[in-house]
Amino acid sequence: MLILLPPSEGKADTGTGRPLDLAKLSLPELNPAREEVLAALGALCAGPDEATARAALGLSEGQQHELRRNARLPRVAAAPAARIYTGVLYEALDLPSLPPEATRAARRSVLISSGLWGAVRLTDRIPPYRCPVGAKLPGPGALGAYWRRVLGPVLTAAAGNRPVLDLRSGAYAAMWAPRGEVAERTVTVRVLHEREVDGVPVRSVVSHFNKATKGRLVRDLLLAGARPRTADDLIGALRDLKHTVLEQPAAAGRPRQVDLVVTQL
């Protein structure tokens, strides 16, 4: 299966080795777009108008170091994406503690969406950066719309004939919306928290804790060695792992939608 994850705002402070080599990133068809976004980001952050650059990237005055680093990303020490992304989802996924077989499965299966890189695999060496998909850069413009024009054929090819588990958050999900036959093999997940109110079960959408739940979900699938061949197999694998999964109606040619119900966050 193909597992699509969002990036994390939290990232490692520094890389651990040689700098970025775009030619060695996965999905090389994206490199012309990556080069354009990288150059635009560097020019914005190296320019004289720091206030405009901070506003474009959603940074505070106390995050000037992010601008300085963005301005020199091609020369910044890089590390595998698995080490760069350190947010709540990745803490719950806990990649370093996976046994070898599960680690190999993660490297084959996981793609991480990115406003800067489009998408990367866990083994791709990238520097720490700040470039949310909601940013608007001189040249490329709004990154969400920019990547929508580029990612379709690349991610469709990456999916192949496999089922797709799409765990991306809204803005990153909008970068590529599967269509047609690929969409029918795609499963999207919404996390609901169930609790009792006056003796009545009540379910509500969770935000922050939804990330940790999705990280644990992926970890469970990897540890179980799940190899679903269809969307039905994927949903069945989640249920076999004792997750409470409720499927919602979906139109033909659209992704399958499931609610993952949790009682503890």
Secondary structure, DSSP 8 states (H G I E B T S, - for coil): -EEEE---S-B-SS--SSB--GGGSSSGGGHHHHHHHHHHHHHHHHSS-HHHHHHHHT--GGGHHHHHHHHTGGGSB-EEHHHHB-SHHHHHHTGGGS-HHHHHHHHHHEEEEETTTEEEETT-EE------TT-EETTTEEHHHHHHHHHHHHHHHHHTTS-EEE---HHHHTT----HHHHHTEEEEEEEEEEEETTEEEEEE-SHHHHHHHHHHHHHHHHHT---SSHHHHHHHHHHTT-EEEEE---TTS-EEEEEEES--
